[in-house]
Amino acid sequence: MTARPEGPTGEQEGAGPRGISLREVIDLLVPVYGRPVPQVSHDPLAELVLTVLSQNTADTNSGRAFLQLMRRYPSWDAIAAAPVEEVVAAIQTGGLAQQKAPRIQAILRAVAQRAPDWDVGFLEELPLEEARAWLRALPGVGPKTAACVLLFSLGRPALPVDTHVERVSKRLGLIPEKASADQAHGLLEALVPPEEYYAFHMLLIKHGRRTCAARRPACARCPLAACPSREG
């Protein structure tokens, strides 16, 4: 992943508001889950659609829905122009198809107006915040979706904050409990070094799914002994 010349510097690598070390979080989670290796897709439009499909569903289901959508339609133009009921049927396995189908079509139609050739690779060359703003201007694209496209498809220093990352970060005291999802993106991008954005995102997702669950966190086997929310 490229170093980020603009925006937050990531020099604040010490403790969150409640005293836990960010460096300790990463160093203790890597032996458990492995060091994530960035894999850049270089296909921002596909990443954008896949990210919408991944919302509130398992990765396997969203991936299956994406493949079915690609097999059903020969082009982005065809998806944008298709009857919405057909798109709903094509992505049914991904869950919430009634909401995601019209959202995907609205995004694609907006992209077609701004990039008629469907080539949005220019986002890799734009200043980071301009690229983020371009994505955020698309209908229904929030900070997490924009960050996913920037990080996973273009290798740019943006930090997606999903429900797992937000929950674990708050339990660790890295960000305030009352911070909104939008605020969490800015706070964590300022706290985490840009070169660690990918690893931090992936490690906290794995930790949130496997150990620090929403309802019953497995504190007894958590490697983060200094967690201020630790039970038992």
Protein Blocks (a to p, Z undefined) as FASTA:
>chain_A
ZZdfehjehlammbcfkopafklmmmmmmmmnopaddddekiaklmmmmmmmmgopafkl
mmmmmmmmmmmpgbfklmmmpcfklmmmmmmmngpklmmmmmmmmmmmmmmmmmmnopak
lmmmpcfklmmmmmmmpghiafklmmmmmmmmnopacddddfklmmmmmmnomacfklcf
klmmmmmmmmpcfklmmmmmmmmmmmmmmmmgfklccfklpcblmlmkbgZZ
